[in-house]
Amino acid sequence: MASEDPFVICNELYKIFKVADIEVMALQGLDLSVREGEMVGVVGASGSGKTTLMNVLGGLTRPSAGQVIVDGQNLLKLSNRELTTYRQVDVGFVWQQGSRNLIPYLSALDNIKLPMTLAGQTGTQVDKRARELMDLVDLADRYGHKPIALSGGEQQRVAIAVALANEPKLLLADEPTGELDSLTSDQVYNLFQRLNRDLGLTICIVSHDPLIAQHVGRVVAIRDGKLASETVLRRRKRKARPHDDSGEGQEGWEEHFEELIVLDSAGRLQIPKAYREQLAIENRVQMEVTDRGLLIRPAQNLEETSSQSEIQIEHEVRAGDNGARGGLLSRLGLRKSAADDGRGRGRK
């Protein structure tokens, strides 16, 4: 059962990648908290920043700014050697591609022994631990099989055993069911649930699967490098059904999923694109406190504000996504180029 204490804390997390002379912000002030023993799904479109978040939590990359704490350890303050130990012992990884999880020329048992050997463990305890893990993932009859002799689902279960070899407290899975059919995916999710329940393991799963909410305790959605929404499972009392043959009405509880929009530490929220398009919301809104809560609606009379150029730019950026580009953006680009050329000539 999940503890109320935060096990993972991300505060104003930024990650900037530089490719040639272009800087790309993969994470833009992301805030996230995961309780100890919680099983969380992380979803988002390609390029939203979810895999970057997993890499930061796993110590595979350092954030550019912000704070990330896992089990009381501030990952930004760890030395390179301490970060290597963290990756070996404190966190386990399961990847979508089997080639990243398993060594093809080693048996399933030897694949599980490898991370223990790299962490400095020796002796019969290593073999005993590997066999226990194979039993735990229900593959006691596959000790000597190499990955090529295993099905996709069996390979992923061995990969999970490998990730558990050094008894980590945090398990990170990046699209672990992306190459599996629905039945095998359910088996893998059931295994994650059992590990979460029986071992108290904290698990974060990145997925494109829209049905992941059925398998985890909470789903957080990342959009443009920030936490955008959270889907939680709610229980509500079910209305009494018609009397059955015994003459008694039936009451009970029913479960449903509820999506909540996340406010970050600065009070900002992301309005989903579908809502913005449906309500014709541009780059300004009006807010009003009502008896039922906070009302957000499109701003009126935008022509009276100084934001018309911004609106035009926004329209052209959207058009640019479809291959068109011109108008104000092109003019601004030409002005910038001319200004840069002028500064260059002035320096000569």
Residue pairs with C-beta under 8 A, 6 or more apart in sequence:
1 37
1 200
2 35
2 36
2 37
2 38
2 39
2 217
3 35
3 36
3 37
4 35
5 35
5 36
6 33
6 34
6 35
6 36
7 34
7 35
7 36
7 37
7 38
7 70
7 71
7 169
7 170
7 202
8 32
8 33
8 34
8 57
8 68
8 69
8 70
8 170
8 202
8 204
9 32
9 33
9 67
9 68
9 69
10 30
10 31
10 32
10 33
10 53
10 56
10 57
10 66
10 67
10 68
11 31
11 66
11 67
11 68
11 265
12 29
12 30
12 31
12 65
12 66
12 67
12 265
13 27
13 29
13 30
13 31
13 32
13 53
13 56
13 63
13 65
13 66
13 67
13 68
14 25
14 27
14 28
14 29
14 30
14 63
14 64
14 65
14 66
15 25
15 26
15 27
15 49
15 52
15 56
15 61
15 63
15 64
15 225
16 23
16 24
16 25
16 26
16 64
17 23
17 24
17 26
18 24
25 225
26 49
26 52
26 225
27 49
27 52
27 53
27 56
27 63
27 66
27 225
27 226
28 49
28 224
28 225
28 226
29 66
29 225
29 226
29 264
29 265
29 266
30 49
30 53
30 66
30 222
30 225
30 226
30 227
31 226
31 227
31 262
31 264
31 265
32 53
32 220
32 227
34 40
34 202
34 204
35 202
36 71
36 169
36 200
36 202
37 196
37 200
37 201
37 202
38 202
38 203
38 217
38 218
39 192
39 193
39 196
39 202
39 203
39 205
39 216
39 217
39 218
40 203
40 204
40 205
40 216
40 217
40 218
40 219
40 220
41 204
41 205
41 206
41 207
41 212
41 213
41 215
41 216
41 218
41 219
41 220
42 50
42 53
42 54
42 204
42 205
42 206
42 207
42 219
42 220
42 221
42 222
43 50
43 206
43 207
43 208
43 209
43 210
43 212
43 219
43 220
43 221
43 222
44 50
44 221
44 222
44 223
44 228
45 223
48 222
48 223
48 224
48 225
49 222
49 224
49 225
49 226
50 206
50 222
51 174
51 206
52 61
52 225
53 206
53 222
54 172
54 174
54 204
54 206
55 61
56 62
56 63
56 68
56 75
57 68
57 70
57 91
57 170
57 172
57 204
58 87
58 91
58 93
58 172
59 75
59 78
59 83
59 86
59 87
59 91
60 87
62 75
62 76
63 75
63 76
67 74
67 76
68 74
68 75
68 76
69 75
70 86
70 90
70 91
70 170
71 90
71 169
71 170
73 86
73 90
75 83
75 86
78 86
88 115
88 118
88 119
88 166
89 119
89 166
89 167
89 168
90 168
90 169
90 170
91 168
91 169
91 170
91 171
91 172
92 162
92 163
92 164
92 165
92 166
92 168
92 170
92 171
92 172
93 163
93 172
93 173
93 174
94 101
94 156
94 159
94 160
94 163
94 171
94 172
94 173
94 174
94 176
95 101
95 159
95 174
95 175
95 176
96 174
96 175
96 176
96 178
96 179
97 179
98 147
98 152
98 155
98 156
98 159
98 179
101 155
101 156
101 158
101 159
101 162
102 108
102 111
102 147
102 155
102 158
102 159
102 162
103 110
103 111
103 114
103 147
104 146
104 147
104 148
105 146
106 114
106 146
107 143
107 144
107 145
107 146
108 134
108 139
108 142
108 143
108 144
108 145
108 146
108 147
108 150
108 158
108 161
109 127
109 130
109 131
109 134
109 143
109 144
110 130
111 147
111 158
111 162
112 129
112 130
112 133
112 134
112 158
112 161
112 162
112 165
113 126
113 127
113 130
113 165
114 162
114 165
115 162
115 165
115 166
116 126
116 129
116 130
116 165
116 166
117 126
119 166
129 165
130 161
130 165
131 140
131 143
133 161
133 164
133 165
134 140
134 142
134 143
134 158
134 161
136 161
136 164
136 195
137 157
137 158
137 160
137 161
137 191
138 157
138 191
139 154
139 157
139 158
139 161
142 150
142 154
142 158
145 154
147 155
147 158
150 158
151 184
152 179
152 180
152 184
153 180
153 184
153 187
153 188
156 176
156 177
156 180
156 184
156 188
157 188
157 191
159 176
160 171
160 176
160 188
160 191
160 192
160 195
163 171
164 171
164 195
168 201
169 201
169 202
170 201
170 202
170 203
170 204
171 192
171 195
171 201
171 202
171 203
171 204
172 203
172 204
172 206
173 192
173 203
173 204
173 205
173 206
174 206
175 206
175 207
175 208
176 188
176 192
176 205
176 207
177 184
177 185
177 188
177 189
177 207
177 209
178 207
178 208
180 188
185 209
186 215
189 215
192 203
192 205
192 215
193 215
195 201
195 203
196 202
196 203
203 216
205 212
205 216
212 219
213 219
213 231
213 233
213 257
217 233
218 230
218 231
218 232
218 233
219 230
219 231
219 232
220 227
220 229
220 230
220 231
220 262
221 227
221 228
221 229
221 230
221 231
222 228
223 229
223 270
224 270
226 264
226 270
227 262
227 264
228 261
228 262
228 270
228 272
229 259
229 260
229 261
229 262
229 270
229 272
230 259
230 260
230 262
231 257
231 258
231 259
231 260
232 257
232 258
232 260
233 255
233 256
233 257
233 258
234 255
234 256
234 257
234 258
235 253
235 254
235 255
236 253
236 254
236 256
237 251
237 252
237 253
237 254
238 251
238 252
238 253
238 254
239 251
240 249
240 250
240 251
241 249
241 250
241 251
242 249
243 249
244 250
261 269
261 270
261 271
262 269
262 270
263 269
271 281
271 285
271 296
275 281
279 297
279 298
280 298
281 298
282 298
282 299
282 302
282 307
282 311
282 314
283 307
283 310
283 311
283 314
284 298
284 299
284 302
284 305
284 307
285 296
285 297
285 298
285 299
286 296
286 297
286 298
286 299
286 300
287 294
287 295
287 296
288 294
288 295
288 297
289 295
299 305
302 308
302 311
309 328
312 327
312 328
313 328
313 329
313 332
316 324
316 325
316 326
316 327
316 328
316 329
317 329
319 325
320 329
